[in-house]
Amino acid sequence: MILALRKLTGLSLWHSRVLARQAPVIVLEGLGDYEARSAVSVLRSAGAEAEWRQEPEAGERTAPSS
């Protein structure tokens, strides 16, 4: 899952590991419908519980921008 996060976000291996430990978090924002669903598919195939949402819910943490 950490390698999938790294591939999707472009974060370092260390930052990807930290992000995985902070779950649940918003990993990516501002993607089109197709890109978002593809990212969810990559994360799910790596064993993560992932979902696509139109808008983040109030109070949710987001991944750092790279």
PyMOL commands that place a pseudoatom at each C-alpha (Angstrom):
pseudoatom trace, name=CA, resn=MET, resi=1, chain=A, elem=C, hetatm=0, pos=[0.000, 0.000, 0.000]
pseudoatom trace, name=CA, resn=ILE, resi=2, chain=A, elem=C, hetatm=0, pos=[2.865, 2.381, 0.778]
pseudoatom trace, name=CA, resn=LEU, resi=3, chain=A, elem=C, hetatm=0, pos=[4.294, 1.895, -2.710]
pseudoatom trace, name=CA, resn=ALA, resi=4, chain=A, elem=C, hetatm=0, pos=[0.857, 2.571, -4.218]
pseudoatom trace, name=CA, resn=LEU, resi=5, chain=A, elem=C, hetatm=0, pos=[0.612, 5.796, -2.213]
pseudoatom trace, name=CA, resn=ARG, resi=6, chain=A, elem=C, hetatm=0, pos=[4.070, 6.773, -3.403]
pseudoatom trace, name=CA, resn=LYS, resi=7, chain=A, elem=C, hetatm=0, pos=[3.158, 6.098, -7.017]
pseudoatom trace, name=CA, resn=LEU, resi=8, chain=A, elem=C, hetatm=0, pos=[-0.048, 8.154, -6.804]
pseudoatom trace, name=CA, resn=THR, resi=9, chain=A, elem=C, hetatm=0, pos=[1.228, 11.108, -4.785]
pseudoatom trace, name=CA, resn=GLY, resi=10, chain=A, elem=C, hetatm=0, pos=[4.872, 11.372, -5.794]
pseudoatom trace, name=CA, resn=LEU, resi=11, chain=A, elem=C, hetatm=0, pos=[5.816, 11.559, -2.111]
pseudoatom trace, name=CA, resn=SER, resi=12, chain=A, elem=C, hetatm=0, pos=[8.982, 9.969, -0.761]
pseudoatom trace, name=CA, resn=LEU, resi=13, chain=A, elem=C, hetatm=0, pos=[8.850, 6.474, 0.671]
pseudoatom trace, name=CA, resn=TRP, resi=14, chain=A, elem=C, hetatm=0, pos=[9.111, 7.892, 4.200]
pseudoatom trace, name=CA, resn=HIS, resi=15, chain=A, elem=C, hetatm=0, pos=[6.287, 10.413, 3.654]
pseudoatom trace, name=CA, resn=SER, resi=16, chain=A, elem=C, hetatm=0, pos=[4.129, 7.727, 2.059]
pseudoatom trace, name=CA, resn=ARG, resi=17, chain=A, elem=C, hetatm=0, pos=[4.622, 5.516, 5.110]
pseudoatom trace, name=CA, resn=VAL, resi=18, chain=A, elem=C, hetatm=0, pos=[3.702, 8.386, 7.439]
pseudoatom trace, name=CA, resn=LEU, resi=19, chain=A, elem=C, hetatm=0, pos=[0.601, 9.099, 5.354]
pseudoatom trace, name=CA, resn=ALA, resi=20, chain=A, elem=C, hetatm=0, pos=[-0.476, 5.443, 5.511]
pseudoatom trace, name=CA, resn=ARG, resi=21, chain=A, elem=C, hetatm=0, pos=[-0.165, 5.471, 9.297]
pseudoatom trace, name=CA, resn=GLN, resi=22, chain=A, elem=C, hetatm=0, pos=[-2.368, 8.575, 9.562]
pseudoatom trace, name=CA, resn=ALA, resi=23, chain=A, elem=C, hetatm=0, pos=[-5.283, 6.895, 7.783]
pseudoatom trace, name=CA, resn=PRO, resi=24, chain=A, elem=C, hetatm=0, pos=[-8.021, 7.788, 7.207]
pseudoatom trace, name=CA, resn=VAL, resi=25, chain=A, elem=C, hetatm=0, pos=[-6.842, 10.778, 5.153]
pseudoatom trace, name=CA, resn=ILE, resi=26, chain=A, elem=C, hetatm=0, pos=[-7.628, 12.382, 1.828]
pseudoatom trace, name=CA, resn=VAL, resi=27, chain=A, elem=C, hetatm=0, pos=[-4.850, 11.320, -0.513]
pseudoatom trace, name=CA, resn=LEU, resi=28, chain=A, elem=C, hetatm=0, pos=[-5.614, 13.301, -3.675]
pseudoatom trace, name=CA, resn=GLU, resi=29, chain=A, elem=C, hetatm=0, pos=[-7.821, 16.279, -4.467]
pseudoatom trace, name=CA, resn=GLY, resi=30, chain=A, elem=C, hetatm=0, pos=[-8.895, 18.034, -7.632]
pseudoatom trace, name=CA, resn=LEU, resi=31, chain=A, elem=C, hetatm=0, pos=[-8.835, 15.001, -9.904]
pseudoatom trace, name=CA, resn=GLY, resi=32, chain=A, elem=C, hetatm=0, pos=[-11.263, 14.313, -12.681]
pseudoatom trace, name=CA, resn=ASP, resi=33, chain=A, elem=C, hetatm=0, pos=[-13.771, 11.493, -12.342]
pseudoatom trace, name=CA, resn=TYR, resi=34, chain=A, elem=C, hetatm=0, pos=[-11.698, 8.983, -14.312]
pseudoatom trace, name=CA, resn=GLU, resi=35, chain=A, elem=C, hetatm=0, pos=[-8.427, 9.793, -12.522]
pseudoatom trace, name=CA, resn=ALA, resi=36, chain=A, elem=C, hetatm=0, pos=[-10.082, 9.599, -9.104]
pseudoatom trace, name=CA, resn=ARG, resi=37, chain=A, elem=C, hetatm=0, pos=[-11.657, 6.224, -9.798]
pseudoatom trace, name=CA, resn=SER, resi=38, chain=A, elem=C, hetatm=0, pos=[-8.343, 4.929, -11.171]
pseudoatom trace, name=CA, resn=ALA, resi=39, chain=A, elem=C, hetatm=0, pos=[-6.542, 6.060, -7.993]
pseudoatom trace, name=CA, resn=VAL, resi=40, chain=A, elem=C, hetatm=0, pos=[-9.155, 4.286, -5.859]
pseudoatom trace, name=CA, resn=SER, resi=41, chain=A, elem=C, hetatm=0, pos=[-8.631, 1.140, -7.917]
pseudoatom trace, name=CA, resn=VAL, resi=42, chain=A, elem=C, hetatm=0, pos=[-4.848, 1.281, -7.417]
pseudoatom trace, name=CA, resn=LEU, resi=43, chain=A, elem=C, hetatm=0, pos=[-5.226, 1.735, -3.654]
pseudoatom trace, name=CA, resn=ARG, resi=44, chain=A, elem=C, hetatm=0, pos=[-7.804, -1.049, -3.324]
pseudoatom trace, name=CA, resn=SER, resi=45, chain=A, elem=C, hetatm=0, pos=[-5.648, -3.469, -5.315]
pseudoatom trace, name=CA, resn=ALA, resi=46, chain=A, elem=C, hetatm=0, pos=[-2.835, -2.699, -2.844]
pseudoatom trace, name=CA, resn=GLY, resi=47, chain=A, elem=C, hetatm=0, pos=[-5.088, -3.656, 0.081]
pseudoatom trace, name=CA, resn=ALA, resi=48, chain=A, elem=C, hetatm=0, pos=[-6.296, -0.236, 1.193]
pseudoatom trace, name=CA, resn=GLU, resi=49, chain=A, elem=C, hetatm=0, pos=[-9.863, 0.717, 1.934]
pseudoatom trace, name=CA, resn=ALA, resi=50, chain=A, elem=C, hetatm=0, pos=[-10.427, 3.618, -0.447]
pseudoatom trace, name=CA, resn=GLU, resi=51, chain=A, elem=C, hetatm=0, pos=[-13.388, 5.552, -1.726]
pseudoatom trace, name=CA, resn=TRP, resi=52, chain=A, elem=C, hetatm=0, pos=[-14.007, 8.405, -4.139]
pseudoatom trace, name=CA, resn=ARG, resi=53, chain=A, elem=C, hetatm=0, pos=[-15.929, 11.462, -2.989]
pseudoatom trace, name=CA, resn=GLN, resi=54, chain=A, elem=C, hetatm=0, pos=[-17.018, 14.629, -4.702]
pseudoatom trace, name=CA, resn=GLU, resi=55, chain=A, elem=C, hetatm=0, pos=[-16.086, 16.862, -1.752]
pseudoatom trace, name=CA, resn=PRO, resi=56, chain=A, elem=C, hetatm=0, pos=[-14.160, 16.141, 1.474]
pseudoatom trace, name=CA, resn=GLU, resi=57, chain=A, elem=C, hetatm=0, pos=[-16.223, 16.076, 4.643]
pseudoatom trace, name=CA, resn=ALA, resi=58, chain=A, elem=C, hetatm=0, pos=[-15.679, 18.826, 7.201]
pseudoatom trace, name=CA, resn=GLY, resi=59, chain=A, elem=C, hetatm=0, pos=[-12.720, 18.179, 9.498]
pseudoatom trace, name=CA, resn=GLU, resi=60, chain=A, elem=C, hetatm=0, pos=[-10.999, 15.535, 7.356]
pseudoatom trace, name=CA, resn=ARG, resi=61, chain=A, elem=C, hetatm=0, pos=[-7.209, 15.545, 7.128]
pseudoatom trace, name=CA, resn=THR, resi=62, chain=A, elem=C, hetatm=0, pos=[-5.580, 15.835, 3.725]
pseudoatom trace, name=CA, resn=ALA, resi=63, chain=A, elem=C, hetatm=0, pos=[-2.290, 14.591, 2.350]
pseudoatom trace, name=CA, resn=PRO, resi=64, chain=A, elem=C, hetatm=0, pos=[0.489, 17.190, 2.084]
pseudoatom trace, name=CA, resn=SER, resi=65, chain=A, elem=C, hetatm=0, pos=[0.960, 18.735, -1.338]
pseudoatom trace, name=CA, resn=SER, resi=66, chain=A, elem=C, hetatm=0, pos=[4.124, 17.710, -3.111]
for i in range(1, 66): cmd.bond("trace and resi %d" % i, "trace and resi %d" % (i + 1))
show_as sticks, trace
zoom trace
